Structures are given as C-alpha cells and as structure tokens.
Amino acid sequence: MGFMTTSYHLVQRLFRALGLNLSVSRINERNIPETINRAIWKPFRVDDEWRTLYRETQSLTRGDATDNIYRQCRFYSTFQLASYAARLPSQADVVECGCWHGHSTTAFARLLQANGFRGRFHVFDSFEGGLSAFTAEDESVFKLSSTEKQAMIETFKSDLSFVKSVTEPFGFVDLHPGWIPDVFATFERRPIKFLHVDVDMYTPTKAALEFFWDSLVPGGCIVVDDYNHGVFEGATRAVDEFMQGRSVTLFYKVPFCSSCFIIK
C-alpha cells in the first residue's frame, strides 16, 4: 500500500505539471466521489473575513490535520450566524456543547469580543473520553464496525488544559467538564442567545436541545453541527424528534456540508 500511495502521488504531480488533475477513489456505499471546481466560489480563491477567521483560529487550535472542504463550508455559514447572534440586543449568554480542540470556540469568542459581548460563554465537553457511546439511534448507512466506532470515539478526545489555554485570554469563557446530560445538573439556567451543538450523537444532542430551548431568547439561534451528516445520523434523528410540534422562525437545513440552523 505504501508503494501504491507513493506511486499515485508521483503520477498526480506529473499530471499537474501538464495542467491536468488526476484523482482516483473507490466507489462504494461509503464513498461517492465528485470533483469540485473550487475556482467557482470566490472565497476559495480569495479569503474574506469568514475564511480568514477560519484559518486563523484553525491555526491557533492546531486543527490543520482535520481540515476539509466540508468543514470549511460548514464553519463559513456557522460563523455568520454566530455573528448575527452576537449582535442581538439581548445581553444573554452563549453556549457551546462539544468543543474538541476549540476551533469553533475561539472563533465564536472573537466574534463576541468584537461585538462588545458582556455575558458569559459557557462551553460543555467531557474533556476526557471523546464521543459519547454509540446507541441504536446512532446507527447509520455507514454500518461502522465496533473497531471503527471505538477509533472514532478516541479521535474526538478533547484536552481541557489546551482548550483553557486558547480561551483564557478572552476572559468570559467558562469551561464545564463533564458528560452531557449529567453535567447540566449543576448548571443554573439563564437566558442565552446562541447555542452551538457539536456532540455528534443522538443522546447528548437531544439532551442539549431540550435543556436549553426554554432559555433561548426570541430571535436566538441554534446550530447543530452534525445534522444530516451521513456518519452521525443520531444527531439528525435527535433534531427531527425535537422539532416535532415546535414553531420556529427559521429551520434551515444547510446543504452539502451538514448542519442546520434554527432561529426561535
């Protein structure tokens, strides 16, 4: 496999030298490849304020290794909604459930700081074990093996000391270590204007929505990062169940890159 990979990259470089692009990928139920022309969308060629914010906070939190086009597009939209929420006249707090290395956390903090935020930014994460356990509600078309599931759980481990080091300079970020929903038991609810949910799994996603919904001010926003993600279908099930019977101003299902936006 090492020889094949090296040979493939060599051939790719030769094709690029001729002004051609070569891409080879297996086609199966987990992978349906499509070539994207990045020149069509201007921000891919020339960084604007959202792309710049993405790159700077990605570098700060050492997240380059997990960079991909889906994440770039998802955060491009999410940052704009967070900026909208930051400008709401309410002095309510902001909440994030699931922060991993703190990429989105530091980006949100910058946006809040730029808009004279005077509340508290509460960040919940286990800071010890990665993802919550897979349940029956989390099964997806990918049909992950137990080994793959465990590897994914390990991949998303978060380091409390590291996240603390990148958020401490802001002065208004409070880290709450613990598993969702158990960690909510010691948290005193207060008005919030923005909720970012990025916990991948069914149980913590639904628990976060149920716990914070009544605290969300009118016009406040929710972003669920994993909505419509092919691997983390539990998050989609949680949102769809939660939204049944609820009337909102906007429920927008972001295309291509997963996530959804809810405005109360």
HELIX and SHEET records of a PDB file:
HELIX    1   1 GLY A    2  ALA A   17  1                                  16    
HELIX    2   2 LYS A   42  ARG A   45  1                                   4    
HELIX    3   3 GLU A   49  LEU A   60  1                                  12    
HELIX    4   4 ASP A   64  THR A   66  5                                   3    
HELIX    5   5 ILE A   69  ALA A   86  1                                  18    
HELIX    6   6 HIS A  103  ALA A  114  1                                  12    
HELIX    7   7 ALA A  136  ASP A  138  5                                   3    
HELIX    8   8 SER A  146  THR A  155  1                                  10    
HELIX    9   9 LEU A  160  THR A  167  1                                   8    
HELIX   10  10 GLU A  168  PHE A  170  5                                   3    
HELIX   11  11 ASP A  182  THR A  186  5                                   5    
HELIX   12  12 TYR A  202  PHE A  212  1                                  11    
HELIX   13  13 TRP A  213  SER A  215  5                                   3    
HELIX   14  14 GLU A  233  MET A  243  1                                  11    
SHEET    1   A 7 VAL A 173  PRO A 177  0                                        
SHEET    2   A 7 PHE A 121  ASP A 125  1                                        
SHEET    3   A 7 ASP A  93  CYS A  97  1                                        
SHEET    4   A 7 ILE A 192  VAL A 197  1                                        
SHEET    5   A 7 LEU A 216  VAL A 224  1                                        
SHEET    6   A 7 CYS A 260  ILE A 263 -1                                        
SHEET    7   A 7 LEU A 250  LYS A 253 -1                                        
END                                                                             
